């Protein structure tokens, strides 16, 4: 083929330019450590890398969310543990007060201790987080959860429970609202509660009872009325007679699925009531105990009244403990789920980083040897150009 | 001797010309478009002397231009193709880089925005989290605006290129017409034109074809006529019909190309090829599509975020306002309209939004809808264009505020300007609605074990949304709503009231009460922010098949693929161009070694002829001496 002189020249120059271009690209790759420099170099990788980057960011955000939830759940857990301790101390005080050797004075001392524990329980219920938000107020985190006014405790929060996004498809609940921790606790044994009438003249007292036959229990009110010291009548809330029985101290009385035991010696006309459990808050239960202990008891019948009250209080306290422990288990379960989710998240993070590395990162060994090859290529092109340009017939004319 | 002298002289003259031609070749070894010239010798008519003849020397028959019409037209087309791809690639790669930057790209800004939403969801009462969200929203909107202005800048660069190209075309056309004249004159006077003129003309045709695809037609008188587009004349013999740039009737930012030749008028849509063709197809294709798509993404983002914020209640207990300024599609009435109607458009359905620009044309009784770029007819529209019955096309609702006159045209740009309009209007971070509008509650005296779920807002626009609702159980199996009716209780079933959905599960007791109420004072509620964070993956676009983030990535991908394929095509075309150029050079290029050899050859021949003259002279002198 015939070749023109400018063609030889242009071919030499353009091959040098091409080699230089390639060399520059490899050089930039080496300097940046990136496999591609613009999206157009590898559109698929560029888009994939954007997606993975976002997935990575999102995963890191989930971890941040998890950290926040973790600290909140730990706060809840420690508050609940403290609550359990307090209630257990109150329970011990109640048992102590129930002892016959206690005098009115010593019981009043115990009552003051119970009052102090109640304050401690209030403090737990009104606990705040590091930002000053009440943790047991539901959504109303700016309002104090429980406020005592005129002897009664009022819940100022709501039933809201926040969820946090801790994984791609995982939302976990934040702290439970106070209404579901400290309030709405069924009093008595959880099915019904027993009490002695204040007008009772004998020294009979009643225990908290238990549910013996769930099938016959319908929640209707039952009164146990003593016709004489040895005979009692069972009446419903409207006074209709349900049955009668002979009384022997310490015997179980079974009615409508409920079993209670009355001890001591009731007098004729004395009355004990069984009522379906009502929802009550922990504070009123504790403060009922304190009030009962603070009140001096002059005679045996008043003492028996108190014994019934303490029995009721003890079973109430068990309900509170049950509730607290259930909540503890609940938040413990969430903490565990959170831990698992964090493991999942960090596993995902690792995998994404790996994929990103494969997509974005330069293979240095390959790039360096390519660079070397291109450098030699350029040198060769330069030398060839210089040599070929020196060849001309005119040199010999 | 006279014969000998004559022969030697003819050789001297011929070789002198040959040497001159070689010199000319050497001089033009680097001239673009130059075709080497060769000299053809012939013997002169011999002298007949009886039974034999004596040669009478040499003459120059022709100075021939070594040229191949086919190779040269191949080169022209390869070069035009390369110019087109090169120009397109140059423009496209400007778009390519900026959008995907890991720090500055849209993706990164979106990512930071959604992270800040989750931050606020983590701690809805925190003012600093609220402030952060607002500044990320500002950052995001400014990214959108900056990309919009980059697109604007590219658009003005395109206009610049169009103006420059048109000037170049007109200059070249003028020069071509001048050469046509010289060629025609040469042909008339001497029966052929100078090779160098033809080379120059071919070179101009090549340059013209690099700018815009042309058709050239050779005439019998030696002139070449040039046509562009769909047969609009640019050069007819010695006559030039220059092109001009003209502003679009709708959009003054858009230049159209007008031909002054036969069947002239606006020829932008029929022009193709070359760098100008590439510029136009970039403007109407990749640039317009990217711009519209970016706007569509901005529209969906603003609309989604705003309606989510509207659904919740803010820190003050009010329903949330807009975070971003509402974005409306733009409409333009053609400057040629005789009626006074203005088209007013709004977004009807984000999912159906396509982003393409649409022209509406009224012929006096019927409307026609066409795609603005390609002019393709659109049949998928409805409505009559009145306020009561607006046109619905591509998810946009559009009406005219006055009757249109026959021939009126309107342009609808559903999203073209949207990215530039994206601004944050919220100034008070407390107005971010982190809380849901309502909450549920259980009465404190409930003794049953039933639980009510959180409220889920399904219709934020329900006027009774936040009205208090009381669900009370008459017995374990039925309940009343607000003290009336009797509804059978089915655990876990959804109960929809006033745009709220709740479900009650577990076993309720008679007298248990549950409530739904306005979510006042709920500074700790984050449900609306969780919903906003979920927007990231909500498929708002393409009829519910693509999320905002997916479309941002899609846009980056579309531009990258277009740039990539332009680059690959350009490289392939470069090879083709090199080959065809080599073909042309093989035929017409000057080889200096060849010329040096010719130089030697002609020089020797010249010297020999001179020697022959001298011999003839010697012979003559000898004869003279013999006579003396």
Interface residues (C-beta under 8 A of the other chain):
Chain A: X1 X2 X3 X4 X5 X6 X7 X14 X38 X39 X40 X41 X43 X44 X46 X47 X50 X51 X53 X54 X57 X58 X61 X64 X65 X68 X69 X131 X133 X137 X138 X139 X140 X141 X142 X143 X155 X158 X159 X160 X161 X162 X163 X164 X165 X171 X179 X183 X184 X186 X219 X276 X277 X278 X279 X281 X392 X393 X394 X397
Chain B: X29 X30 X36 X92 X93 X96 X97 X99 X100 X102 X105 X107 X108 X110 X111 X114 X115 X118 X119 X121 X122 X123 X124 X125 X126 X435 X439 X440 X441 X442 X444 X445 X446 X447 X452 X454 X509 X519 X521 X522 X523 X524 X525 X526 X527 X530 X533 X536 X549 X552 X553 X554 X556 X557 X559 X560 X561 X563 X564 X567 X578 X581 X582 X585 X586 X587 X588 X589 X590 X591 X592 X593 X596 X597 X599 X600
